[in-house]
């Protein structure tokens, strides 16, 4: 193995993780352009990296919650022993009603409270999970999904902070409900849809691919409201106005992130920067408001952020500059736009 191959072998994992400097990135990209087999090696290592990251994310389960689940099993075992003892007492005293009353009391005071599981994704990464009812969830970058280890009761409820795509198992008797950081929630009976509900965002957007969903929210009068949409539509809830708006949706664009793509179709630069901010965990500071008059059309697939910014700069008069964030408490990179 020659020196260049050794360098590439060491640089490739760091390049995929976005930790190479400009010179190292140029070396890897030159190597990728040399031969198609190099691209195949890169794709294979990228897939391995993503799978490993997803496995790491899926292991992010609260230890205290796991212990609580174990303690729950121990309490149930004690209850069964007590019930067995009471059966013997009841048989001797010929008071069958006694065991029924006490058993009901014990079970009611120890109703099923399944432990909660949490999945978190790092910036730039996604994760896939299967919920207890068979529902498939793909979690986007920088998001948090919390759900019970077992769905009990009349509904299947979980909470989302960030963005996720759901393929929900149908069960008309047990509605599927996604709670968001605000008071709004999405009610589902069996469908495929996307929810974008980041904690610091002023809106919540649900885009429907197939089936039927409804946005549940309270208006300014604190009245419970429900807004249903049909496939090909999106419903947008504003936390400021406590109201919703229904629009026609470009489903392919809204859900392109699932396959690792970013698709823009005459998308305003404000929305483009919003998307990049969430995907790469950076902050953009627009210095020149004229920037907002631009729009962008294109498909970006697994590109590094600096490369995406180069493409945006080439297709417009926009310029980008990495600067030091004056807020030392913030770990996010700050990028000026002018």
ChimeraX attribute file (.defattr): number of C-alpha atoms within 10 A of each C-alpha:
attribute: neighborCount
match mode: 1-to-1
recipient: residues
	/A:1	5
	/A:2	6
	/A:3	8
	/A:4	11
	/A:5	11
	/A:6	10
	/A:7	13
	/A:8	17
	/A:9	12
	/A:10	11
	/A:11	18
	/A:12	22
	/A:13	16
	/A:14	15
	/A:15	19
	/A:16	19
	/A:17	14
	/A:18	14
	/A:19	13
	/A:20	17
	/A:21	10
	/A:22	9
	/A:23	8
	/A:24	17
	/A:25	18
	/A:26	12
	/A:27	16
	/A:28	19
	/A:29	14
	/A:30	11
	/A:31	16
	/A:32	17
	/A:33	11
	/A:34	10
	/A:35	10
	/A:36	11
	/A:37	11
	/A:38	15
	/A:39	15
	/A:40	12
	/A:41	12
	/A:42	18
	/A:43	13
	/A:44	11
	/A:45	15
	/A:46	18
	/A:47	11
	/A:48	12
	/A:49	16
	/A:50	17
	/A:51	16
	/A:52	12
	/A:53	16
	/A:54	21
	/A:55	14
	/A:56	14
	/A:57	19
	/A:58	17
	/A:59	12
	/A:60	13
	/A:61	15
	/A:62	14
	/A:63	10
	/A:64	11
	/A:65	16
	/A:66	15
	/A:67	11
	/A:68	16
	/A:69	17
	/A:70	12
	/A:71	12
	/A:72	17
	/A:73	11
	/A:74	11
	/A:75	12
	/A:76	14
	/A:77	12
	/A:78	12
	/A:79	16
	/A:80	12
	/A:81	10
	/A:82	14
	/A:83	17
	/A:84	13
	/A:85	12
	/A:86	18
	/A:87	17
	/A:88	12
	/A:89	15
	/A:90	16
	/A:91	11
	/A:92	10
	/A:93	10
	/A:94	11
	/A:95	12
	/A:96	14
	/A:97	10
	/A:98	14
	/A:99	19
	/A:100	14
	/A:101	10
	/A:102	14
	/A:103	17
	/A:104	11
	/A:105	11
	/A:106	14
	/A:107	12
	/A:108	10
	/A:109	9
	/A:110	13
	/A:111	9
	/A:112	13
	/A:113	14
	/A:114	16
	/A:115	18
	/A:116	18
	/A:117	20
	/A:118	19
	/A:119	22
	/A:120	25
	/A:121	23
	/A:122	18
	/A:123	16
	/A:124	20
	/A:125	21
	/A:126	25
	/A:127	24
	/A:128	20
	/A:129	17
	/A:130	12
	/A:131	17
	/A:132	13
	/A:133	15
	/A:134	12
	/A:135	17
	/A:136	17
	/A:137	19
	/A:138	19
	/A:139	29
	/A:140	26
	/A:141	22
	/A:142	20
	/A:143	25
	/A:144	19
	/A:145	21
	/A:146	18
	/A:147	20
	/A:148	18
	/A:149	18
	/A:150	16
	/A:151	19
	/A:152	14
	/A:153	9
	/A:154	10
	/A:155	15
	/A:156	21
	/A:157	20
	/A:158	19
	/A:159	17
	/A:160	24
	/A:161	22
	/A:162	25
	/A:163	23
	/A:164	26
	/A:165	24
	/A:166	21
	/A:167	18
	/A:168	20
	/A:169	17
	/A:170	17
	/A:171	14
	/A:172	11
	/A:173	9
	/A:174	17
	/A:175	16
	/A:176	26
	/A:177	20
	/A:178	22
	/A:179	19
	/A:180	20
	/A:181	16
	/A:182	19
	/A:183	13
	/A:184	25
	/A:185	26
	/A:186	23
	/A:187	22
	/A:188	25
	/A:189	19
	/A:190	21
	/A:191	19
	/A:192	21
	/A:193	25
	/A:194	23
	/A:195	26
	/A:196	22
	/A:197	25
	/A:198	21
	/A:199	15
	/A:200	10
	/A:201	14
	/A:202	13
	/A:203	20
	/A:204	25
	/A:205	21
	/A:206	27
	/A:207	28
	/A:208	28
	/A:209	24
	/A:210	15
	/A:211	16
	/A:212	17
	/A:213	27
	/A:214	20
	/A:215	24
	/A:216	21
	/A:217	23
	/A:218	16
	/A:219	16
	/A:220	12
	/A:221	7
	/A:222	9
	/A:223	9
	/A:224	11
	/A:225	14
	/A:226	16
	/A:227	18
	/A:228	16
	/A:229	19
	/A:230	17
	/A:231	18
	/A:232	16
	/A:233	18
	/A:234	27
	/A:235	24
	/A:236	18
	/A:237	26
	/A:238	17
	/A:239	19
	/A:240	9
	/A:241	11
	/A:242	16
	/A:243	17
	/A:244	21
	/A:245	11
	/A:246	17
	/A:247	13
	/A:248	13
	/A:249	17
	/A:250	15
	/A:251	17
	/A:252	11
	/A:253	14
	/A:254	22
	/A:255	21
	/A:256	16
	/A:257	23
	/A:258	17
	/A:259	10
	/A:260	16
	/A:261	15
	/A:262	21
	/A:263	20
	/A:264	19
	/A:265	12
	/A:266	12
	/A:267	14
	/A:268	17
	/A:269	19
	/A:270	15
	/A:271	14
	/A:272	18
	/A:273	18
	/A:274	15
	/A:275	13
	/A:276	18
	/A:277	19
	/A:278	19
	/A:279	21
	/A:280	18
	/A:281	17
	/A:282	17
	/A:283	18
	/A:284	18
	/A:285	14
	/A:286	16
	/A:287	10
	/A:288	11
	/A:289	9
	/A:290	11
	/A:291	18
	/A:292	13
	/A:293	9
	/A:294	15
	/A:295	18
	/A:296	17
	/A:297	15
	/A:298	13
	/A:299	12
	/A:300	17
	/A:301	14
	/A:302	14
	/A:303	13
	/A:304	15
	/A:305	16
	/A:306	13
	/A:307	11
	/A:308	15
	/A:309	18
	/A:310	13
	/A:311	13
	/A:312	20
	/A:313	13
	/A:314	11
	/A:315	13
	/A:316	12
	/A:317	11
	/A:318	18
	/A:319	14
	/A:320	17
	/A:321	13
	/A:322	12
	/A:323	11
	/A:324	11
	/A:325	14
	/A:326	8
	/A:327	9
	/A:328	8
	/A:329	7
	/A:330	10
	/A:331	10
	/A:332	15
	/A:333	15
	/A:334	20
	/A:335	18
	/A:336	15
	/A:337	17
	/A:338	15
